[in-house]
Amino acid sequence: GLAGGSGEGLRALCGRSGWGVGVASRRSPGQPAPPEAPRPAAPARCLWQPGRWRGLAPRRGRGRGRGRVQGAGCGRARARARGGPVWPGLAWPWRHGRRGGGSGILYDRPGQVGKDSFGNDYVENLKKNGISTGQNVIVIVPGANLLLNCEDLKRAADVICKAKVVVCQLEITPAVSLEALKMAHASGVKTLFNPAPALADLDPQFYTYSDIFCCNETEAEILTGIPVGNLEDAQKVGRMLLERGCKLVIVTLGAEGCMMISVEEPIPKHVPAGKVRAVDTTGAGDSFVGALAFYLAYYPKLPMEEMIRKSNCVASVSVQASGTQSSYPYRKDLPRDLF
């Protein structure tokens, strides 16, 4: 395969951010990881401060404190993000050495909260401002990503149309992602679509031009209006998306694994994930999607359920290390039975 994209996500096995149009690939053995940005010398400021940004409509989120926080800079978004989803942002004011992570994801390595007055005060400050202290919250400021247009796709047409798998999502202009799916589909290239960040008014053509439609619980709720709290809810989502024209739907359920349903196999299947001690779940969805793209490209004869099981394993490895890109494993670090 070939790599198409830049920035956060397309590093080891394709990911979420960057151009939003990825072609199945894997990192070359021995390729060094990018250097880490300097850690801030002073404690990070709270991501959300009531009244700081004019014109915003804050919404209080819910979360269970676990003694970990996701460090982030001060960004602007149209609504206060509850735990879990990726939210589009409006601006990225630079603060205290924080970084934008390629495509502008407000993300830094998570900090362990100490059992002292500083750690307690930090957690209390988050709670007072309605911030979930149990799940990560990511705000994306697309920046130059939105400059990618259909003319760029035309220049990359030869690469897209000769690929084994094309991965698209919504961190670029949706119309451009849709056009990439159409180009790939017309050439018989397998298409994998991850609707992140999700849009309630998603163009219906995304459903029909995606061979595999993969969303998480939050994205599923935004798309269908069905809150996903268990496997049965995910099955309802899957059936609704099939009715909209999807061929195969995967709803990722975090530690509970995935639910899959397809036109050919309309009886939903639960593909559980192995139990691990998660250190940082940021980027787990990217890891799953990238791994699935890898198996589609290099092991196309595997049953889909087996591809999903193996992708779950790769994602389970990634959550046991801190960071996004830096947590994605090399092939040499994975169990041999995955290959």
C-alpha positions, 0 to 999 in steps of 0.5 A: 500500500501507499500512504496518503496524508500527513499529521496525526493518525497516519503513522503506523497503520493509517489513522484518523487525522491528517488529510482525512484520505488515507491509503492502507500502509504500515510504518517501515521497520526501524523508522524512528518515532517523531520527537516528543514536544517539550513538556510545559514547565508550568501546570496546564490551564483548564481547557474550558473556562466559563465566559472565556470565549464569547459566542460559545454555548457550554454544555456540562459533561459527565464523567467518572474520575479515575485519577488521570487527566488529559492535558490540553491547551486552550482551544475554542469549540462551539459546545463543551465536549463531553467525554469520548468524541472528537469535536471540531474547534475554532481556534488554537491559541498557543499556550505554554509549549503545547502542540497542535499535533500535525493537524491541530489536535488539542492533545498532549501526553496525559499526566498522572495526577498525584495524591497531593494538593496540586493533583487534588486541586487540578481534578477539582478545577476540572469538575467545577468547570464540568469537565469529565475526569474519566474520559479523554476529550479531543478538540480539533482545529483543522487549519490547513486540512480544510485547504485540501480540495478536489483538485488535489484529489485529481493530482493524486488520482493515480495513487488513490485508484491503484490503492488496495484500501482507501480510508476516509473521515471528516477532518477535511471538507466532507465533500472532498472525502466523499469525492475520494470515496467515489474515485476509489469506488469507481476503480474497485478499491475497497473503501473504509469510512470513519465518520469522525468528527461525526455530523448529524446531517451527513450526506447520505452518499457516504453510506452508499459509497463506503464498503465498511462504515466504522463508527464509535458509540458517540459518532453512532449517536450523533448520526442516528439519535440512538444513545449507545450504552450497550450491545443492544443499542449498537445493534439498533444503530447497525440496522438503521445504518444498513437501512440508509445504504451501508453494506457493512457496519462496525460500531466500536464499543471501547473495552467491550470490543465491536459490533458488526452487521452487514447486508450479507450477514444481517444477524449482528455479531459481537466481537469482544476485545481482550481485557487489558489495563488501559493507560491512555485510550486516546487514539485507540479508534485510530489504531483499530481503523488503521489495523483494519485497513492493514488487514483488508489490504494484506489479508483480504481473504480473512473473514471479516470477523477475524479481521475485526478480532485482530484489529481489536488486539492491535488497539488493545496494545495501543491503549497500554502506552501513552500517546497517540502515534507513539502508542501504535505498535510496530509489527515486531512488537505484536504477537505472531498469530496476528499475522 
